[in-house]
């Protein structure tokens, strides 16, 4: 007999779906209500409210495990849960709650624990104890009705009191939003983002047009917004709903790298999303086009529809580049026969014939691309060009998409380099960049490194800020993953044949001694990397692991002990685990949990938020652009300190200290491990790359190539040969719908002699 009996007894459908034998069936009692004080939040997923709690239940000596869903919960709160007891095969006896209601604690210890958890910004564990000591169970009443009395607590002055009052008022609004949203399946982290976006008007905005959520709030899609709209009485055939669905379908395409979609594909996606007939979609689409939100155009012979801002961005890039291509560089003609020997003495290197040709091409071009893989001399060529032009008095600007890439560019060139956002001076008040056509950059030559990462929106902003007289040098590896954002700027520039390009393929002798470089090029050609055990010391290793648990164990061992002991590298600072995906048993999320436990286990100094313990020494990553703090998506830092009194965290981003409050922590994620996509633009002394067949959805040649080229001194693959083989053999990439290539060809003239492919003989090298 199977567990279908359970369904008849309890109505608990999820358990009924399990196929447990009778001797392993959950011992389920009658449905009941459990109440108690939350002692510890073991886990809480802010996206869906799922939580695992340790609860002190009256009459029971030991803490009880409660599993269920609630939008927000903190230690010290009193919960009432409805559900049943089960004996879970993995975790033992626990209370499975179908409903959890969390309320403010009533006991002094509960109030202290609740306030000390950081639930109210401005109150940490220290001031929680002081407040309870002063006001006992009347703390909440004092904050709500007589906040002036907060000044009676030693250490609370006017500034801190004001912060506590403002935070309490904000929490009231956020709680109202959470209650509203949780009934529609939205968790507390998203509620916090909604409050940040709309403030006290959040409920009114959502009630008037819930579809704005899918447009404005990261992590909220059309389906969630649609669910709210349906419960508010919005008709399925409403033009507002259909237009929102069209916009969302195009926005989803943007998330996949597209600037637009073929008309038929968009109509098909909108029909599936909205569940309405095509004759209801066409009028709404015409309205979007008439209002200018959507633009009709074509890519080749294919009729397409574009989000207007992306369509404008591609046209802006093409127009600016075409104008530059018709001009001359802003420096006088350079005699390269004299300049090359001079610069060779300056950099103490002898340039190969292919490198000399690349330098010649750059010195006579106003716009140029330099592309190639590792070990082909891109850095050498760029430095030679910069030295020559610097000697001619040319004003040079250097930038890159990420902080780490900018720092590396500064180190290799010996000149100041900035992130693109910092170079353009983002103005959060507008929002937009201060540097634009009205206030252009002050340079004669702009060098952009890691250009493969730059999407069309950011490239358009760069082109708008570039002075008309200035030259542009774009550097990057076109074979790496394309930009996370829409478009494929570097690939389109090269494919257009409208821009001079130095594509370097010669690997120089010093670089050829590196197995990292050799194997990166093998992968890029479609050949398997050398996975055998190397003779003697090497910078590339393959460690076989046939099952996920073994891969996790060996990865942790590599990071914690084997690499540090053999290569003298710091396990947190110098070693980065790169995963093909974020979710799953062998995704970056799972690796972060085990790596934190192995490298920086939480002690007493910790703050728990969103299911993660933030601990001094943790490596963390910013996951969205924060223009106020000048920290951007993908930036990696280390937690330097925690202020448990105020609930503040200080993160060190390459020597720059940035403060976060608890309500800002949804912008930070652990970064002991990260995805390969997130690692673009960064290099690390050592990388460890888990590759398993379970990653099959993401296994692509350019993904593996990008991962390998992130390692400077050491690359270790851990996993299955079959997974490596699958990645190498899978080179088909989804087409990105973009018009930039056509626009460039139309503006500059296709088939010109601008394209320069510079290849060496294999004999030339450094002196």
Secondary structure, DSSP 8 states (H G I E B T S, - for coil): --THHHHHHH--HHHHT----GGG-------EEEEEEEEEEEEE-TTT-EEEEEEEETT-SS-EEEEEE-S---TT-EEEEEEEEEEETTTEEEEEEEEEEEE---SHHHHHHHHHTTSSTT--HHHHHHHHHHHGGGHHHHHHH-GGGGGGSTT--HHHHHHHHHHHHHHHHHHHHHHHHHTTT--HHHHHHHHHHHGGGHHHHHHH-TTHHHHHSTT--HHHHHHHHHHTT--TT-HHHHHHHHHHHHHHHHHTT-SEEEHHHHHHHHHHHH---HHHHHHHHHHHHHHTSEEEEEETTEEEEEEHHHHHHHHHHHHHHHHHHTS--SS----HHHHHHHHHHHHT----HHHHHHHHHHHT-SEEEEEE-TTS-HHHHHHHHHHHHHHTT--EEEEESSHHHHHHHHHHHSS--EEHHHHHTEETTTTEES-SSSS----SEEEEESGGG--HHHHHHHHHHS-TT-EEEEEE-TTS---SSS--HHHHHHHHT-SEEEEE----HHHHT-HHHHHHHHHHHT-----S--SSS-SEEEEE-SSHHHHHHHHHHIIIIIHHHHH---TTTTEEEEES-SSSTTSHHHHHHHHHHHHS---SSEEEETTEEEETT-EEEE-S-BTTTTB-TT-EEEEEEEETTTTEEEEEETTEEEEEEGGGGGGEEE-SEEETGGGTT--EEEEEEEE-GGGTTT--HHHHHHHHTTEEEEEEEEE-HHHHHHHHH----------HHHHHHHHHTTT-TTEE-----S-----
